[in-house]
Amino acid sequence: MVPDVVLNTGLAFIFISAATILAARINFSSIPFLIFLGMMVGPHGPDLEIFSLKIISDTESLELLSRLGVLLMLFYLGLEFSAGKLAQSGKSLFKSGMAYVALNFARGLGFGWIFFDSWAEAMVVAGITGVSSSAIITKLLVDLKRTANPETELILGIMVFEDVFIAAYLSVLSGIMAVGSLNILNTVVNVLLIFALIISTITFGRHMGRVLEERLKFRNAETFVVAIFTMLLMAGVFTERLHVAEAIGALLLGLVLAETTHNNRIIQMIIPLRDLFGAMFFFSFGMAINCRSFSEVALVAAAAVIMTILGNIAAGYIASGLSGYKKRRAANVAFTIMARGEFSIIIASFAVSGGLDANLSAFAALYVVTLAFISPFLAKNTKFFHDTFEKAGNYLKLPGG
């Protein structure tokens, strides 16, 4: 008899297959379809008159596969670049990352205060709307075949910078939730440790790569696969112990291994696993969303989506300009880093459990789902938007000669 865990996982992959086949047929990103089907057949699925659509249970096995998906997607993105490339652009990436995060956070803070009339809720909304989803963005870059584009280096740098911000933000938010128990010294020390980890990895990545070069010369394919997968898991564990997202550990490991001659061999090994478990992540992400309370926050979420699209375009262009990217490449950055993800929902749940506005969870879920559907369209059509902006700009210049 088939164990329940195997049956549950098999059913999940049936719906995942349906989502990916549909997306391939219409030449669109599979992300929104995976999230939508996860919402429909997961624990929060609708109950119809005849039967319930709650077909898939949220088990530990699905959670594990989902987490592996995020690790593999960020690991692959790191392999497409290298620590050396990022080190060469360190100064400009720092300025761009700082500008992008600051502009988005300030915009979200103002939006939260206007709609929730409280600085505590505004702080939460700034976190929900201010940080992009590394998993969704990585998937879009892969789907659109832009991982090797020069401007993707800036997107990668922004994602790394955002994770440092997340660590500081969570420390501050935890203090607010604990009613004034914020320890500024611990927060500063924690952020400095994270900065040290990231900067040292990027700066000394080539040396680390040389150290690993000889130690990974396994002729046996099985030994090689096991060694790489073990390193990936341990990198995630290590960074998580430092209160950094485990996926950033995978990204940093990819940057280091990209400096070795084993890079192409690792990429060929990773791609099938990345696609398989990455799809599970988005499906599992949808399963965690309860759509029943969307109606109560629809207007606020719609306003937040519009605010994010317009504000993110501006922030993306500014960040791109600081790193020397203009025109089409700047458009690629601005329209690709639009999506928000699991961090937004986690922040909202944390705030609600701390006694803040109960509508924050529903707001975050609807906001994230809406952007998950819109962002692939925006990212895919950056050429159209760029050309439209160019024509509009030329038209406005005509009257003045």
KEKE-3310 file (N, C-alpha, C; in steps of 0.2 Angstrom, whole numbers, plus 5000, padded with zeros to 4 digits):
npx = (5004:5003:5011:5004:5011:5019:5008:5002:5013:5014:5002:5003:5013:5006:4997:5007:5013:5002:5001:5014:5014:5003:5008:5019:5012:5006:5016:5021:5026:5027:5025:5013:5003:5007:5006:4993:4986:4991:4985:4971:4970:4976:4977:4969:4960:4944:4928:4917:4899:4897:4909:4926:4939:4951:4964:4977:4989:4998:5013:5028:5037:5034:5037:5051:5055:5051:5060:5072:5071:5071:5085:5092:5088:5094:5107:5110:5109:5120:5131:5130:5136:5150:5161:5172:5167:5157:5165:5172:5163:5159:5158:5149:5138:5135:5130:5119:5111:5109:5102:5090:5084:5082:5073:5062:5058:5055:5045:5035:5034:5027:5015:5010:5007:4998:4987:4985:4986:4995:5011:5017:5011:5014:5027:5028:5021:5030:5040:5034:5031:5043:5053:5060:5056:5067:5067:5056:5061:5073:5068:5061:5072:5078:5068:5067:5079:5089:5100:5113:5115:5122:5116:5110:5119:5118:5105:5107:5116:5108:5098:5106:5110:5097:5095:5104:5098:5085:5089:5093:5081:5072:5077:5074:5060:5057:5060:5051:5039:5040:5038:5047:5059:5070:5087:5099:5113:5115:5108:5116:5128:5124:5121:5133:5141:5134:5136:5150:5152:5146:5154:5167:5166:5163:5174:5185:5182:5188:5200:5195:5189:5200:5205:5195:5196:5205:5200:5188:5190:5183:5182:5172:5155:5144:5150:5154:5142:5136:5145:5144:5130:5130:5138:5130:5119:5125:5130:5118:5113:5124:5123:5110:5111:5117:5107:5104:5095:5094:5095:5103:5115:5117:5117:5129:5138:5137:5143:5156:5160:5158:5170:5178:5185:5175:5163:5154:5151:5144:5133:5126:5122:5114:5103:5091:5086:5084:5073:5064:5062:5061:5048:5040:5042:5035:5022:5020:5021:5009:5000:5000:4992:4978:4963:4951:4949:4951:4943:4941:4952:4954:4954:4965:4975:4976:4979:4992:4998:4998:5006:5018:5022:5024:5032:5043:5048:5053:5063:5070:5076:5083:5093:5099:5105:5114:5123:5128:5120:5109:5094:5088:5094:5092:5079:5076:5081:5072:5059:5060:5063:5051:5042:5035:5037:5038:5043:5036:5024:5027:5032:5020:5012:5019:5018:5004:5003:5009:5000:4996:4986:4974:4971:4982:4988:4980:4980:4994:4995:4986:4992:5004:5001:4994:5005:5013:5006:5007:5020:5028:5023:5026:5040:5043:5040:5048:5055:5045:5039:5050:5053:5041:5042:5053:5048:5038:5046:5053:5043:5038:5049:5049:5041:5049:5059)
npy = (4994:5011:5023:5037:5049:5048:5047:5060:5068:5064:5068:5081:5084:5080:5091:5101:5098:5100:5114:5118:5113:5120:5133:5132:5130:5142:5150:5157:5162:5150:5153:5160:5151:5140:5145:5148:5136:5129:5137:5133:5119:5116:5116:5127:5127:5130:5124:5115:5113:5099:5092:5094:5105:5103:5095:5092:5090:5100:5094:5089:5084:5090:5103:5102:5099:5110:5120:5115:5119:5133:5134:5128:5136:5149:5145:5141:5153:5160:5152:5156:5168:5175:5177:5185:5193:5201:5207:5216:5225:5231:5243:5251:5243:5243:5256:5256:5246:5251:5263:5258:5250:5259:5269:5261:5256:5268:5273:5263:5264:5277:5274:5264:5271:5280:5272:5263:5271:5271:5270:5258:5248:5254:5252:5238:5236:5243:5234:5223:5228:5232:5223:5213:5197:5184:5171:5171:5181:5175:5164:5170:5176:5165:5159:5169:5168:5177:5176:5177:5190:5207:5216:5208:5206:5217:5215:5204:5209:5218:5209:5203:5213:5217:5206:5208:5220:5214:5207:5217:5224:5214:5213:5225:5226:5215:5220:5231:5223:5218:5228:5239:5233:5233:5230:5239:5238:5224:5222:5230:5223:5211:5214:5219:5207:5200:5208:5206:5193:5192:5202:5197:5184:5188:5196:5187:5176:5171:5165:5156:5148:5143:5135:5125:5119:5108:5099:5095:5087:5074:5059:5050:5051:5050:5053:5066:5073:5070:5077:5090:5093:5091:5101:5112:5111:5113:5125:5133:5130:5135:5149:5152:5150:5162:5170:5174:5172:5156:5153:5163:5159:5148:5155:5162:5152:5147:5158:5157:5144:5146:5151:5140:5127:5117:5123:5122:5108:5107:5115:5108:5097:5103:5110:5101:5098:5110:5115:5105:5105:5119:5122:5115:5123:5135:5131:5125:5137:5144:5135:5139:5151:5159:5162:5167:5178:5189:5199:5209:5216:5221:5233:5241:5232:5233:5246:5246:5238:5245:5256:5250:5245:5258:5265:5255:5255:5268:5267:5256:5261:5272:5265:5258:5268:5272:5262:5262:5257:5259:5264:5251:5240:5246:5246:5232:5229:5237:5232:5219:5216:5216:5208:5202:5191:5176:5182:5193:5188:5181:5191:5198:5189:5187:5200:5201:5190:5197:5206:5216:5224:5214:5212:5212:5200:5195:5206:5206:5193:5194:5204:5199:5188:5195:5203:5192:5187:5198:5202:5193:5196:5210:5209:5201:5209:5220:5227:5232:5241:5250:5255:5262:5271:5278:5283:5292:5301:5307:5312:5322:5331:5337:5349:5359:5359)
npz = (5000:4996:5005:5014:5013:5001:4992:4994:4990:4977:4971:4972:4963:4951:4950:4949:4937:4928:4929:4924:4911:4905:4906:4897:4886:4883:4882:4894:4910:4923:4936:4942:4939:4946:4959:4960:4958:4969:4979:4977:4979:4991:5009:5012:5002:4992:4998:4990:4985:4982:4984:4992:4988:4994:4992:4993:5007:5019:5021:5030:5021:5009:5013:5015:5001:4995:5002:4997:4984:4984:4988:4978:4967:4970:4972:4959:4952:4958:4953:4939:4939:4948:4962:4959:4949:4955:4965:4958:4954:4966:4973:4966:4966:4979:4982:4973:4978:4991:4988:4981:4991:5001:4995:4992:5005:5012:5004:5006:5020:5021:5014:5022:5034:5029:5026:5037:5048:5059:5066:5069:5062:5050:5049:5047:5035:5027:5027:5021:5008:5003:5000:4988:4980:4980:4976:4966:4957:4953:4946:4936:4929:4924:4916:4907:4901:4905:4914:4911:4907:4908:4916:4926:4935:4943:4948:4956:4965:4972:4978:4987:4995:5000:5008:5019:5024:5028:5039:5048:5049:5054:5066:5072:5071:5079:5091:5092:5092:5104:5113:5115:5119:5111:5107:5103:5101:5099:5087:5079:5079:5074:5061:5056:5057:5047:5036:5035:5032:5019:5012:5014:5007:4994:4991:4994:4986:4975:4979:4988:4979:4973:4983:4984:4972:4969:4978:4974:4963:4958:4950:4950:4947:4956:4968:4966:4965:4977:4986:4982:4984:4998:5002:4998:5007:5019:5018:5018:5031:5039:5036:5040:5054:5057:5056:5044:5028:5022:5009:5004:5008:5000:4988:4990:4990:4977:4970:4974:4970:4956:4953:4950:4939:4939:4937:4925:4925:4937:4935:4925:4932:4942:4935:4931:4944:4950:4942:4945:4960:4962:4956:4965:4976:4973:4971:4984:4991:4987:4993:5006:5007:5011:5003:5007:5014:5006:5001:5010:5010:4998:4991:4997:4995:4981:4979:4985:4976:4964:4969:4971:4959:4951:4960:4961:4948:4947:4957:4952:4940:4945:4954:4944:4936:4945:4944:4932:4921:4908:4898:4889:4897:4910:4911:4911:4923:4932:4929:4932:4945:4952:4959:4975:4989:4999:5011:5013:5017:5029:5037:5039:5046:5057:5063:5065:5075:5085:5089:5081:5068:5062:5048:5041:5037:5027:5018:5014:5008:4997:4990:4987:4979:4968:4963:4959:4948:4940:4938:4930:4917:4916:4917:4905:4895:4894:4884:4876:4885:4888:4875:4873:4883:4878:4866:4871:4878:4867:4860:4869:4869:4857:4855:4860:4851)
capx = (5000:5007:5011:5001:5016:5020:5002:5001:5018:5012:4996:5005:5016:5001:4995:5013:5014:4997:5003:5020:5011:4999:5012:5023:5007:5004:5023:5021:5029:5023:5024:5007:4999:5009:5004:4985:4984:4992:4979:4965:4970:4979:4973:4965:4956:4937:4924:4911:4893:4897:4916:4930:4945:4957:4966:4984:4990:5004:5017:5035:5040:5033:5041:5058:5056:5051:5066:5077:5069:5074:5092:5094:5087:5099:5114:5111:5111:5127:5135:5130:5141:5156:5163:5176:5163:5154:5170:5174:5157:5157:5156:5143:5132:5133:5126:5113:5107:5107:5097:5084:5081:5080:5068:5056:5056:5052:5038:5031:5032:5022:5009:5007:5005:4991:4981:4984:4986:4999:5018:5019:5008:5017:5034:5026:5019:5036:5044:5030:5031:5049:5059:5058:5056:5073:5065:5052:5065:5078:5064:5060:5078:5079:5063:5068:5086:5093:5105:5120:5115:5126:5112:5108:5124:5115:5099:5110:5119:5102:5096:5111:5109:5091:5095:5107:5092:5080:5092:5092:5074:5068:5079:5071:5053:5056:5060:5044:5034:5042:5036:5052:5065:5075:5094:5103:5120:5114:5106:5122:5133:5122:5121:5140:5143:5131:5140:5157:5151:5145:5159:5173:5164:5164:5181:5190:5179:5193:5205:5191:5188:5206:5206:5190:5197:5208:5197:5182:5191:5181:5180:5166:5149:5140:5154:5154:5135:5135:5149:5141:5124:5132:5141:5125:5115:5129:5130:5112:5113:5128:5120:5104:5114:5119:5101:5103:5091:5098:5096:5109:5121:5117:5120:5137:5142:5137:5148:5163:5161:5159:5177:5182:5183:5169:5157:5149:5148:5139:5127:5122:5119:5109:5097:5085:5084:5082:5067:5059:5060:5058:5041:5037:5042:5029:5016:5019:5019:5002:4996:5000:4988:4970:4960:4944:4948:4954:4938:4941:4958:4955:4956:4971:4980:4976:4983:4999:5001:5000:5011:5024:5024:5026:5038:5048:5051:5057:5069:5075:5079:5088:5098:5102:5109:5120:5128:5130:5115:5104:5090:5085:5096:5089:5072:5076:5081:5066:5053:5061:5063:5045:5039:5036:5036:5037:5046:5031:5019:5030:5032:5013:5010:5023:5015:4997:5004:5011:4994:4994:4980:4973:4970:4989:4990:4976:4983:5001:4994:4983:4997:5010:4998:4993:5011:5015:5003:5008:5027:5030:5021:5030:5047:5043:5038:5052:5057:5039:5039:5056:5052:5035:5045:5057:5044:5035:5051:5055:5037:5038:5055:5048:5039:5055:5064)
capy = (5000:5017:5028:5044:5055:5047:5049:5067:5071:5062:5072:5088:5084:5080:5098:5105:5096:5103:5121:5119:5111:5125:5139:5131:5130:5149:5153:5162:5160:5145:5155:5162:5145:5135:5148:5148:5129:5128:5140:5130:5112:5115:5116:5133:5127:5131:5119:5116:5109:5092:5090:5099:5105:5102:5088:5091:5092:5103:5090:5091:5082:5096:5109:5101:5099:5117:5123:5113:5122:5139:5134:5126:5142:5154:5142:5141:5160:5161:5149:5160:5174:5173:5181:5190:5198:5205:5211:5221:5231:5231:5250:5253:5238:5245:5262:5255:5242:5256:5268:5254:5248:5265:5272:5256:5256:5275:5273:5258:5267:5282:5270:5261:5276:5283:5267:5260:5276:5269:5269:5251:5245:5257:5248:5231:5237:5245:5227:5219:5230:5235:5218:5208:5189:5182:5165:5173:5184:5170:5160:5174:5177:5158:5158:5174:5167:5183:5175:5179:5197:5211:5219:5203:5206:5222:5212:5199:5213:5221:5204:5202:5219:5216:5201:5212:5224:5210:5205:5223:5225:5209:5214:5231:5224:5211:5225:5234:5219:5216:5234:5243:5229:5233:5230:5242:5235:5217:5223:5233:5218:5206:5217:5219:5200:5198:5211:5203:5186:5193:5205:5192:5179:5191:5198:5182:5171:5168:5161:5150:5144:5139:5130:5120:5117:5102:5095:5093:5083:5067:5056:5047:5056:5050:5056:5073:5075:5070:5082:5097:5093:5092:5108:5117:5111:5115:5133:5135:5129:5140:5156:5152:5151:5169:5174:5176:5168:5150:5154:5168:5154:5144:5160:5164:5146:5147:5163:5154:5138:5148:5152:5134:5124:5113:5126:5119:5102:5108:5118:5103:5093:5107:5112:5097:5098:5117:5115:5101:5107:5126:5122:5113:5129:5140:5127:5125:5144:5145:5131:5143:5157:5158:5168:5168:5185:5194:5204:5214:5221:5221:5240:5242:5228:5236:5253:5244:5235:5251:5260:5246:5245:5264:5266:5251:5257:5273:5265:5252:5266:5276:5260:5256:5273:5273:5257:5264:5254:5264:5262:5244:5237:5249:5244:5225:5229:5240:5228:5212:5215:5219:5203:5201:5184:5173:5186:5198:5185:5179:5198:5200:5184:5189:5206:5199:5187:5201:5210:5222:5224:5207:5212:5213:5194:5195:5211:5203:5187:5196:5209:5195:5184:5199:5204:5186:5187:5204:5203:5189:5200:5216:5207:5198:5214:5226:5230:5236:5247:5254:5258:5266:5277:5282:5287:5297:5306:5310:5316:5328:5335:5340:5356:5363:5359)
capz = (5000:4995:5011:5013:5011:4994:4988:4994:4986:4970:4969:4972:4957:4946:4949:4947:4930:4924:4929:4920:4904:4903:4905:4891:4880:4881:4883:4900:4916:4927:4943:4944:4939:4952:4966:4960:4960:4976:4983:4976:4981:4997:5015:5012:4996:4993:4999:4985:4988:4981:4987:4994:4984:4999:4990:4996:5014:5019:5025:5031:5015:5004:5015:5013:4994:4994:5004:4993:4978:4985:4989:4971:4962:4972:4970:4951:4950:4960:4948:4933:4940:4951:4967:4956:4945:4960:4968:4953:4954:4973:4975:4962:4968:4986:4981:4970:4983:4996:4985:4980:4997:5005:4992:4993:5012:5013:5001:5010:5027:5020:5012:5028:5038:5026:5025:5043:5053:5064:5064:5070:5056:5044:5049:5045:5028:5023:5026:5016:5001:5002:4998:4982:4981:4977:4972:4960:4952:4950:4941:4930:4925:4921:4911:4901:4898:4906:4919:4909:4905:4912:4922:4931:4941:4948:4952:4961:4971:4976:4982:4993:4999:5003:5014:5025:5026:5031:5045:5052:5049:5058:5073:5074:5071:5085:5097:5092:5094:5112:5117:5118:5121:5106:5109:5097:5101:5096:5080:5075:5079:5070:5054:5054:5055:5040:5031:5035:5029:5012:5009:5013:5002:4988:4991:4994:4983:4970:4984:4991:4973:4971:4988:4982:4965:4969:4983:4970:4957:4959:4944:4951:4947:4962:4974:4965:4966:4985:4989:4980:4988:5005:5003:4998:5013:5025:5017:5020:5038:5042:5036:5045:5061:5058:5055:5037:5025:5020:5002:5003:5009:4993:4983:4991:4988:4970:4968:4975:4965:4949:4951:4949:4933:4939:4936:4920:4927:4943:4932:4921:4937:4946:4932:4932:4951:4951:4939:4949:4967:4962:4955:4971:4981:4971:4973:4991:4993:4986:4998:5013:5006:5012:4999:5009:5017:5002:4999:5015:5010:4991:4989:5000:4991:4974:4980:4986:4970:4960:4972:4971:4952:4949:4964:4959:4941:4948:4961:4948:4936:4949:4955:4938:4934:4949:4942:4925:4917:4906:4893:4890:4903:4916:4911:4913:4931:4935:4928:4934:4952:4955:4963:4982:4990:5006:5016:5015:5021:5035:5041:5041:5051:5063:5066:5068:5081:5090:5091:5076:5063:5059:5041:5038:5034:5021:5014:5012:5004:4991:4987:4984:4974:4963:4960:4956:4942:4935:4937:4924:4911:4916:4915:4899:4890:4896:4878:4874:4890:4886:4868:4874:4887:4873:4861:4874:4879:4861:4858:4873:4867:4850:4855:4862:4846)
cpx = (5004:5006:5008:5005:5018:5014:5001:5006:5016:5007:4998:5009:5012:4999:5001:5014:5009:4999:5009:5018:5007:5003:5016:5018:5006:5010:5023:5024:5025:5022:5017:5002:5000:5006:4996:4983:4985:4987:4973:4965:4973:4975:4968:4960:4948:4933:4917:4905:4894:4904:4920:4937:4952:4960:4973:4985:4997:5009:5024:5039:5040:5037:5048:5059:5056:5057:5072:5077:5072:5082:5095:5094:5093:5106:5115:5113:5118:5132:5135:5135:5147:5158:5167:5172:5160:5159:5172:5169:5155:5154:5149:5137:5130:5128:5120:5108:5105:5101:5090:5081:5078:5073:5061:5054:5053:5045:5033:5029:5027:5015:5006:5004:4998:4986:4980:4984:4989:5006:5020:5017:5012:5024:5033:5025:5025:5040:5040:5031:5038:5054:5056:5059:5062:5071:5061:5057:5070:5074:5063:5066:5080:5074:5064:5075:5090:5099:5112:5120:5119:5122:5110:5113:5121:5109:5102:5113:5113:5099:5100:5110:5103:5091:5099:5101:5087:5083:5091:5085:5070:5071:5075:5063:5052:5056:5053:5039:5034:5041:5042:5058:5070:5082:5098:5109:5120:5113:5112:5127:5131:5122:5128:5143:5140:5135:5147:5157:5151:5151:5165:5172:5166:5171:5186:5188:5184:5198:5201:5190:5194:5207:5201:5192:5200:5204:5190:5184:5190:5179:5173:5160:5145:5144:5154:5147:5134:5139:5146:5135:5125:5134:5135:5120:5119:5130:5124:5111:5118:5125:5114:5106:5116:5113:5101:5099:5096:5099:5102:5115:5122:5120:5127:5141:5143:5142:5155:5164:5161:5166:5181:5180:5178:5163:5152:5146:5143:5132:5123:5119:5113:5102:5091:5082:5081:5075:5062:5057:5058:5051:5037:5037:5036:5023:5014:5018:5012:4998:4995:4995:4981:4967:4953:4943:4951:4949:4939:4947:4959:4958:4963:4977:4981:4980:4990:5002:5003:5006:5018:5026:5027:5032:5044:5052:5055:5064:5073:5079:5085:5094:5102:5107:5115:5125:5130:5126:5110:5100:5087:5087:5093:5082:5071:5077:5075:5060:5054:5061:5057:5041:5040:5035:5035:5038:5040:5025:5021:5030:5025:5010:5013:5020:5008:4998:5006:5006:4993:4988:4980:4972:4977:4990:4986:4979:4990:5000:4991:4988:5002:5007:4997:5000:5014:5012:5005:5016:5030:5029:5025:5037:5048:5043:5042:5054:5051:5039:5044:5055:5046:5038:5049:5053:5040:5039:5052:5049:5037:5044:5053:5046:5044:5060:5070)
cpy = (5006:5022:5034:5049:5054:5049:5056:5070:5070:5067:5079:5089:5084:5087:5103:5104:5100:5111:5122:5118:5117:5132:5138:5132:5137:5153:5159:5158:5155:5147:5156:5156:5140:5138:5147:5141:5127:5131:5136:5123:5111:5116:5122:5133:5128:5124:5120:5112:5102:5089:5096:5099:5104:5095:5087:5094:5095:5099:5092:5089:5087:5102:5108:5101:5107:5121:5122:5117:5129:5139:5132:5132:5147:5151:5142:5148:5162:5158:5152:5166:5171:5178:5187:5195:5203:5210:5217:5227:5232:5238:5252:5249:5241:5251:5261:5251:5247:5260:5264:5252:5254:5268:5267:5256:5263:5275:5269:5261:5273:5279:5267:5265:5279:5278:5264:5265:5274:5267:5262:5247:5247:5253:5241:5232:5239:5238:5223:5221:5232:5230:5214:5201:5187:5175:5167:5176:5179:5166:5164:5175:5170:5157:5162:5173:5174:5182:5177:5187:5201:5214:5215:5203:5212:5219:5207:5203:5216:5215:5202:5207:5219:5211:5204:5216:5220:5208:5211:5224:5221:5211:5220:5229:5220:5215:5229:5230:5217:5222:5237:5240:5229:5234:5233:5239:5228:5218:5225:5227:5213:5208:5217:5212:5198:5201:5208:5197:5188:5196:5201:5187:5182:5193:5192:5175:5167:5163:5155:5145:5139:5133:5124:5116:5109:5097:5092:5089:5076:5065:5053:5052:5056:5054:5064:5076:5075:5076:5089:5098:5094:5099:5113:5117:5114:5123:5136:5135:5134:5147:5157:5153:5158:5173:5177:5171:5162:5150:5158:5164:5150:5149:5161:5158:5145:5152:5160:5148:5140:5150:5146:5132:5119:5116:5123:5112:5102:5111:5113:5098:5097:5108:5108:5098:5105:5117:5111:5104:5115:5126:5120:5119:5134:5137:5127:5132:5146:5141:5135:5149:5155:5164:5170:5176:5191:5200:5210:5219:5222:5228:5242:5239:5231:5242:5251:5241:5241:5255:5256:5246:5252:5266:5262:5252:5263:5271:5261:5256:5270:5271:5259:5261:5274:5267:5257:5260:5259:5261:5255:5240:5239:5246:5236:5225:5231:5235:5221:5211:5218:5214:5203:5194:5182:5177:5191:5194:5183:5186:5199:5195:5185:5195:5205:5195:5191:5207:5216:5220:5217:5206:5212:5206:5193:5200:5208:5198:5190:5200:5205:5191:5189:5201:5198:5185:5192:5204:5199:5193:5206:5214:5204:5204:5221:5230:5235:5242:5252:5258:5263:5272:5282:5286:5293:5303:5310:5315:5323:5333:5339:5347:5361:5363:5354)
cpz = (5000:5002:5009:5010:5004:4990:4988:4990:4978:4967:4968:4965:4951:4944:4946:4939:4926:4924:4924:4912:4901:4902:4899:4885:4878:4882:4888:4906:4920:4934:4945:4944:4945:4958:4966:4961:4967:4981:4983:4979:4987:5003:5015:5006:4997:4994:4995:4988:4988:4985:4988:4989:4988:4998:4993:5003:5014:5024:5026:5025:5010:5006:5014:5006:4992:4996:4999:4986:4978:4985:4982:4966:4964:4970:4963:4949:4952:4955:4941:4933:4943:4957:4964:4952:4950:4964:4964:4953:4961:4975:4972:4965:4975:4986:4978:4975:4989:4994:4984:4986:5001:5002:4993:5000:5014:5010:5004:5017:5026:5018:5018:5033:5036:5027:5032:5049:5059:5062:5065:5064:5050:5043:5046:5037:5024:5022:5021:5009:4999:4999:4993:4984:4977:4973:4966:4955:4949:4945:4935:4926:4921:4915:4905:4898:4899:4911:4917:4907:4910:4918:4927:4937:4946:4952:4957:4967:4975:4980:4988:4998:5003:5009:5020:5028:5030:5038:5050:5054:5054:5065:5076:5075:5077:5091:5098:5095:5102:5116:5120:5120:5116:5108:5103:5096:5097:5089:5076:5074:5074:5062:5052:5053:5049:5035:5030:5031:5021:5009:5008:5008:4995:4986:4990:4990:4978:4974:4986:4985:4972:4977:4987:4976:4965:4973:4979:4964:4958:4952:4944:4951:4953:4968:4973:4967:4974:4988:4988:4984:4995:5007:5003:5004:5019:5024:5020:5028:5042:5042:5040:5052:5062:5057:5048:5033:5022:5013:5000:5004:5003:4988:4983:4989:4981:4967:4969:4970:4958:4948:4950:4942:4933:4938:4931:4922:4933:4940:4929:4926:4941:4942:4932:4939:4953:4948:4943:4956:4967:4960:4961:4976:4979:4973:4980:4994:4992:4991:5005:5013:5007:5009:5002:5012:5013:5001:5004:5014:5002:4989:4991:4996:4984:4974:4981:4980:4965:4962:4971:4963:4950:4953:4962:4952:4943:4952:4957:4943:4939:4951:4949:4935:4938:4948:4935:4919:4915:4900:4894:4896:4910:4916:4913:4920:4934:4935:4930:4941:4956:4960:4970:4984:4997:5012:5018:5019:5028:5040:5044:5046:5058:5067:5069:5074:5086:5092:5087:5072:5060:5052:5038:5034:5027:5016:5010:5007:4997:4987:4984:4978:4967:4959:4956:4949:4937:4934:4931:4917:4910:4914:4908:4893:4892:4889:4876:4879:4889:4880:4869:4878:4882:4869:4864:4876:4873:4859:4863:4872:4861:4850:4856:4856:4847)
residu = (MET:VAL:PRO:ASP:VAL:VAL:LEU:ASN:THR:GLY:LEU:ALA:PHE:ILE:PHE:ILE:SER:ALA:ALA:THR:ILE:LEU:ALA:ALA:ARG:ILE:ASN:PHE:SER:SER:ILE:PRO:PHE:LEU:ILE:PHE:LEU:GLY:MET:MET:VAL:GLY:PRO:HIS:GLY:PRO:ASP:LEU:GLU:ILE:PHE:SER:LEU:LYS:ILE:ILE:SER:ASP:THR:GLU:SER:LEU:GLU:LEU:LEU:SER:ARG:LEU:GLY:VAL:LEU:LEU:MET:LEU:PHE:TYR:LEU:GLY:LEU:GLU:PHE:SER:ALA:GLY:LYS:LEU:ALA:GLN:SER:GLY:LYS:SER:LEU:PHE:LYS:SER:GLY:MET:ALA:TYR:VAL:ALA:LEU:ASN:PHE:ALA:ARG:GLY:LEU:GLY:PHE:GLY:TRP:ILE:PHE:PHE:ASP:SER:TRP:ALA:GLU:ALA:MET:VAL:VAL:ALA:GLY:ILE:THR:GLY:VAL:SER:SER:SER:ALA:ILE:ILE:THR:LYS:LEU:LEU:VAL:ASP:LEU:LYS:ARG:THR:ALA:ASN:PRO:GLU:THR:GLU:LEU:ILE:LEU:GLY:ILE:MET:VAL:PHE:GLU:ASP:VAL:PHE:ILE:ALA:ALA:TYR:LEU:SER:VAL:LEU:SER:GLY:ILE:MET:ALA:VAL:GLY:SER:LEU:ASN:ILE:LEU:ASN:THR:VAL:VAL:ASN:VAL:LEU:LEU:ILE:PHE:ALA:LEU:ILE:ILE:SER:THR:ILE:THR:PHE:GLY:ARG:HIS:MET:GLY:ARG:VAL:LEU:GLU:GLU:ARG:LEU:LYS:PHE:ARG:ASN:ALA:GLU:THR:PHE:VAL:VAL:ALA:ILE:PHE:THR:MET:LEU:LEU:MET:ALA:GLY:VAL:PHE:THR:GLU:ARG:LEU:HIS:VAL:ALA:GLU:ALA:ILE:GLY:ALA:LEU:LEU:LEU:GLY:LEU:VAL:LEU:ALA:GLU:THR:THR:HIS:ASN:ASN:ARG:ILE:ILE:GLN:MET:ILE:ILE:PRO:LEU:ARG:ASP:LEU:PHE:GLY:ALA:MET:PHE:PHE:PHE:SER:PHE:GLY:MET:ALA:ILE:ASN:CYS:ARG:SER:PHE:SER:GLU:VAL:ALA:LEU:VAL:ALA:ALA:ALA:ALA:VAL:ILE:MET:THR:ILE:LEU:GLY:ASN:ILE:ALA:ALA:GLY:TYR:ILE:ALA:SER:GLY:LEU:SER:GLY:TYR:LYS:LYS:ARG:ARG:ALA:ALA:ASN:VAL:ALA:PHE:THR:ILE:MET:ALA:ARG:GLY:GLU:PHE:SER:ILE:ILE:ILE:ALA:SER:PHE:ALA:VAL:SER:GLY:GLY:LEU:ASP:ALA:ASN:LEU:SER:ALA:PHE:ALA:ALA:LEU:TYR:VAL:VAL:THR:LEU:ALA:PHE:ILE:SER:PRO:PHE:LEU:ALA:LYS:ASN:THR:LYS:PHE:PHE:HIS:ASP:THR:PHE:GLU:LYS:ALA:GLY:ASN:TYR:LEU:LYS:LEU:PRO:GLY:GLY)
# end
